[in-house]
Amino acid sequence: MMGESLKGSVPSDLPVNRNDPHYYPGRQVMVHLFEWTFENIAEECEKILGPAGYGGVQVSPVNEYVIAPHRPWWERYQPISYIINSRSGDEQQFATMVRRCQRAGVRVYVDVVVNHMAAPGASVPLLGTAGSPSNPGNREYPAVPFNRSHFHPDCTIQNYQNASDVRDCALNGLPDLNQTEPYVQDRIVDFMNRLIELGVAGFRMDASKHMWPEDLGTIYNRLHRLNEAFEFPMHASPFIYQEVIDLGSEPITTSQYTNLGRVTEFKYSLFVGLIFRGALTASALEALTSSNATQVGLTPTDSALIFVDNHDNQRGHGAGGDSILTFKDGPTYIQAVAFTLATDYGTVRLMSSYNFTNSDQGPPADGQANILSPGSINSSCQNGWVCEHRWPVVRRLVSFRNFVAPASLTDVQFTSGTFAFCRGTVGFAVFNTGKETYNGVWKTCLPPGEYCDIISGARVGTACTGTRVLVDEDGTISLTLPISSSVVLDLLNRVS
């Protein structure tokens, strides 16, 4: 891959659109394979993600970072250099993974950490995953190289009501790079352009809230167009989605970044958790649709990247606290994922986790800290991995999202405990978020016939492994919905 054509990937004054993930046609969803190795990601692309219709995969930070005691997950967010070498693999393994995923129809997005560098540790020199030494206390990172002149003056964030404090001081003691410095911009641009050369489709920009939008804009404007050797459209801009935690109470807002690309909409994660936990009525789900989102302070749909949970808030970090739903919440979590994939708001990213008993715990690994494989390619995972993206119900819901994406969300119907809607005349979903079983009649907008509910099972020929639902001649269904249950129907799963 190293010598492949970069036609069309140089900066230009052509129109820029960093909001497009550049999925292959008919694909709508990405998944974060948190802490997976490049070899395992490549195999997953070929055997699960591609065949299941996933559009993209977000990978954990790929560049060199500190080797912390007990190997916590957060060590990846403490860079030592921009050498592509991590617990997931080296540059050649990364390049091979990107190509294998692309051939399977799956785009790759890299989690990029450029706000800061690694914090001082117990020893000097502090070594990184590529073997590079550093002395964070003196702000010396020779493998970049960075020195003290490339950082903001020493201070720690004290006041989140002061934007300068948030953007010019250290986050949790992490040395804060000065992205206004041309030299710092050069090193960041070189790193990101190398990833573009290797075929990535875009970037999650970690800690964007802690960088000035003007500096990020300067950096983004210097990025190459995507590498056409990986079947991107001519002169396509990289997809950029920026981590901006904004719950509405601080001067730094997502709207300050939406002219640069998409933003991670943490309020969606909070609201969907509150609703499906029963803290808000089902009717509140209407606010989480593309036509209503801005009325409750959510980012406009074309600028939002949404998720039920992510690697931070499933551990109690970031935003949302105990309201956040995770794989540990079972059927309630599946309901929230189903709604997220059935609605029409934002670009969706699913989470693929591993089991953990404390919030620092790193990925499943052997005695030499080598990350373990998730195991055989089936609906479950081994070695402590959760693999929500492999769950049969989630795969069916990804197919639903892909199928109904062109159709409008219409005919919203709700009670205090239920919420339903159509996706044009091709799909329907209803959810019971209340505290009691609900008997009701709903308009589906579907042609009459029998359908397999994709929440409870799959269609196999003309049979359903789950619930079989009759749509009457007038397009309605009569259902009994237990607590924390949902029904999702589409024309692909009509059996008669």
N, C-alpha and C positions, 0 to 999 in steps of 0.2 A: 504493500500500500504506500510505501514511503515515497515512491517516485511517480505516483499516479497524477494525472492531469489536474491542474487547478484552474482550468478555464472558467472565467466568470467569477472567480473567488477573490478578486482584488477590490479594494475600496473604490467607490465611484459616487457620482452625484445622482445615481438612479434612485427611484422611490424606495423608501425603507418601510418594511412592515415586520416588526419583531414580535407580533402577536400571533403569528401563524406557526403551529408546530410542524408543519410540512409532513403530516402523516400521509401514507399511501392512501389512495381512494378507498372509501368504505371503512375506514378505521377512525376511532374517535377517542380512545382512552389510553393513558399511559399508566405505568406502575413503577413504584420505587422499590427496586430490589435492594433493600437496605443491607449494606455490608457484604454483599455477595462477591465472590471472586469473578474475574473476567471469564474464565473458562466455564464456570457454572452459568453465568449470564448468557454466554453464547449458546450453550446447549439448551437453555430455557427458551431463548428466542426461536431456535429451530424446532423444538419439540412441543412447546406449550404456547408461548406468546404469539408467534406467527400464526399457527393453525387456529388459535382461539380468537383471532381478530384484534389483538392489542396493537395499538399504533406506535407506542414508544415505551422506552425504559429509562428511568432516571437511575444513574449510578452514583454511589457515594464518592466523595472527593478522591481523585486519582493521583494527585501529586504528593511528593514526599512530605511527611509530617512526623511529629515527635513520637518516640516510642515511650509511652507512659507506663508506669507500674500497673500490672494486672490487665493491661490492654483494654481500657474502656473504649466505648464507641466514640467518645468525644475527642479522642486523640487525633482523629482525622481532621478536626476543625482547628488544629494548631500547626500550621505549615512551617516547614523548615526550608523548603525550596519549591521550585516549580518543575522539578524533575518528575516525570511520570513514573512513579514507583511507590507502590502501597501494599498493604496486606492483600489487596485484590490481584496484584500482578504488576508486571513492568510494561514499558511502552509497547513492545512488540506484541505482548499478550493483549493489551488494550486495543491496538490497531486490528488485530485478528478478530477480536470480539465485535468491534464496530462493523467490520465487513460482513461477518457471519450474520449478525442481526439484520443488517440492511438487506442481505439476500433473502432473509426470512420475512421481509416486509415490516421490520421493526426499527424505528429511529432511536438514536441514543442521545440522551441529555446528561450533561455532567454537572454535578454540584460543585460550584467554584467558590473558593474561600480566598478573597483578596482584600478584605477589610483589615486584616491583622496578621500577625505571625505568632509563633509559639511563645508561650509564657516561660519565664525562668523556672528551671527545675532544680532538683536536689544536687545535680552534678554539672560540672563544666569540663569538657564540652558536652553539650546536649546533642545526642545523635538522632538522626532521622531514619526513616525506613529505607533510604537509599545509602545509608552510611555516612551522610554528610554531617560534619560537626557544626555547632552553632553556640553562640553565647548570648542568649536572649537578654540577660541582665545588662549587657553592654550594647544591645540592639545590633549584634553582629550575626549575619546569616550569609557566610561567604559563598555558598553554593548558588545564590541568586545573581550577584551579591547585593545585599542591603547592609547599611550601617546606620548609625544614629541619625544622620542627616535626612534619612528617608522617612522618618516617623514624626508624628505630632509630638509636641512637648509632653512630658510625663504628667498625666492626670488620670483620674478614674471617674467614670460616669457617676455623678451624684444626684442629678436632677433631670428626670425625663420630661419635665416641662420646659427645658432649655434645649433647643435644637442644637446649638453649638456644643454644648456639653455632651450630647448624645453622639454627635458626629466627629468630634475632635478629641475625645478622651477614650481611655481604654475600656473595653467591654470585658468585665470579669477579669481584669488584670492582663489582658492580651495586648501586647504592644501594637499600637494603632498606627497603621500606615497612613502616610499623607498622600492621598490620591491626586492632590492638586499638583504635586511635583511631576514634571515631565518625565524624569527618569523612572519614577514608580509607575507611571502610566505605560511607559515603554515595556517594562518587564511584564506587566499584566497583559498588555496587548499581545506581546510575543507568545505568552503561554496560551491564551485563548485562541489565537490564530493557529498555533500548532495543533490544537484540538480540532479546529475546523478543517485543517489540512488532512487530519486523520479520519474525517468523515462524520463528525458529530453534527447533530441538527440544531443544538442550542444548549442553553445553560440555565441552571438555577443559580441565582446570584445570592449567596449566603450573606446575611447581615446587611442587606442593602439600606435598611433604615439608618445604619450607622455610617453611611457614606453620603456625601453631598450629591444630589441629583445632577448638578452641573458637571461634576467630575465623572460620574458614570456615563453621562451623555457623551463626553469627550472620548472616553474609552470605547464605548459602543460604536461611535462613528468611525473609528479606526479599524474595526473588525472586518476581516475579509467576508465576501459573500460565500455562501456554502459551496462545498466542493461538488461540482457537477458530475464527477466520476462516481458519485454515490446516488445518482438519479434524483438529485434535487432540481427544481426548476431553474432556469437560467437567471442569474443575478439574485438569487433568493437570499434574504437576510436571515441570520441566525435567530431562532426562537429564544426569547429572553423572558424569564419569569423571576421576579425579584422578591426576596423575603422581606416583607414590610409588615411587622406586627402592629396593627392599628385597630384597637377596640373602641376608638372614638373619644378618648379622654386626653390625648396628647397633641401637641402642636405639629408633630410629624405625622403626615397622613399618606394613605396610599395614593391619593390624587396627585401628590407631588412627583410620583414616579410613573404614572400611567402613560405619559407621553413618550416614555422610553421603551416600554414593553408591558407585558402583563405583570400583575402582582399576585402574591399568595394571599388569598382572602380568608384570614383567620376568623373573621366574624361569622362566615358561613359554618365553619367547623363548630363554633360555639353555639350558634342558633340551632343547627340540626341536632346537636347533642341535647340541648334543653328541650326541644320539642319531643324527640323520641324517648327521652327519660320522663316525659309527662309534666315537666315544669311549665310548659306553654301548651296551649290548646292546638289541636291539629290544624285549625284554620290558619295558624301562623306560617304553615308551610307555603301558603300562597305568596308570601314575601320572598321565598327562595326560588322564584322563577324569573326568567329573563326580563319580563315586562314590569315586574314589581320590585326588583332587588334594590334599585337606587332609592326607593321610597323609605327603606329602613336603614339606609346608610351603607349598603353593600356597593362594591365596585361594579360599574357597568359590565354586562356579561362579556363583551368583547375584550375586556381588560383583566378578567378574573381567572385565576387558576384556583380550583376548589378541591376540597378533600374532606373526608370525615375525620381523619386523624393523620398526623405525620410523625416522623421519628422523634420530634421534640415533644409535642403536646400529648402523645400517648405515654410519655414518661413524666408528665406534670410540669414540663418546661414550656416556655413560650407564652401561651395564652389559653385560657379556657378552664383550667383547673379540673375539678371533678366532673364538670359537665361533659368533657370529651368522651366520646364512645370509642372503644377499641375492640380488638378481637376477643378480649376477655369478657365482653358483654354479650356474647352469643347472639341469640335471635334479634335482640334490639339493635345490635351493630349491623346485622344483615339487613334489617329494615332500613336503616339510615343509608347504607350503601345502595340498596335498591332504589330509594328515592333519588339519591344523587345521580345515579345512572339513568333514571327514568325521566328526570326533569330536563329542562332545556337551558339551564344557567351555567355559564362558564365552561372552561376546559377542565376535564376531570383527571385527577391523579389518584390512583389507588395506592394503598400502603401494603407492603409485604414484609412481615415482621419475623422476629424470632422471640422465643419465650425469654423472659427475664424476671428476676426476683428483686433486683434493685436497679435504680435508674441509671447507674453508671455502667452496668454490665455490658461487656462487649459481645461480639457474635460468637456462636458456637465454634469452639476451636479444640485442637488436640493439645497434648502436653508441651509441644514446641510452638504454640500460638499460631499454628497454621489453621486458617478458617476451614471448617468442615463443609462437605458437600451437603446440599439439602436432600440428596438421595434420589431414588428412582423417580422417573417421570410419571406421576399419577396424581390423583386428587389430593393426596396427603404429602407430608414431608417428614424427613427423619432428622435425627441429630439436634433436636431443639428448634428447628425452623417451623414457622407457622404457615407461611405461603398462602395467605388469604386469596391471592390472585388465582390459585389453582382450585379453590373450592368450586365444585360444579355449579352451584347457584350463582356465584360471581361470574363465572365464564358465560353462563346463559344470559346474565344481565349485561355483560359487555356486548354480546351479540345483539341484544335488544337495543342498546344505545346506538350501535352502528346502524341498525336497520331503521330506527325511527328518527334519526338525526335530522333528515330533511323536512320532517313534518312539524307543524306548529303545535304548541301546547294549547289545548282548547278545552272548553266545557268543564271548567273547574267546579267541583261539587264538594261541600264539606259540612260536617256537623262539629260539635265540640270535641268529638273523639275520632272522627274519620276525615280523610282527605283523598279525593280522587280526581283524575283528569284523563283526557284523551291526548294522544299524539296523532293529530290529524284523523284519518280513518284507518290507520295501520297499527295503532297500539293503545293500550289502556293500562292504568295502574290505580290501585286503591290501597290505602294504609289505615290501620287501626292503631292510633297512638294513645288511646284512652285507657281507662282502668277497668273496663268491662267488655264483655263480648257484645258485638253489634250485629243486628239483623237489618239488612237494608236492600234497596234496589238502586242500581246505578246505571246511568247511560254510559255505554262504552264507545260509541261511534264506530263500532266494528260491524261487519256483515254478520247476519245470523249464522249460527253453526256451533259446533263444539270445539273448544280450545283447551290446550294443556296450559295450566298455570305454571309459569317457569320458576316461581319461587319454590313450590313444593316438589317439583320434579321436571322431567324432560319428556319431550316427544320422541317416541320410538315407532316410526312408521305411522300407523293410525291409532296407536295406543299411547297412553300417558302413564308415566311412572309415578306421577303425583296426582293432584286434583284435576278432574275434568270439569270444565265450566261451560254451561249452556248459555249462549247469547240468543235471546228471543228475537222474534221477527221485528220487533220495534227497536232492536239494538240494546236492550237492557239486560242486566243480569240480577238475579236474586241470590244473595250470599249471606252466610253467617261467618263473621270475621272474629275469631278469638282475639284476646289481648295480645299485643305485640305481633300481629300478623299482617300479611299483605298478599295481594293477588296481582300478578302482572301478566297481561295477555298481549299477543301480537299475531299478525297474519301468518308469520313463519311457523307458528305453532297451532294453526287451525287443523283439526283432524277430520272434520266432516262439515 
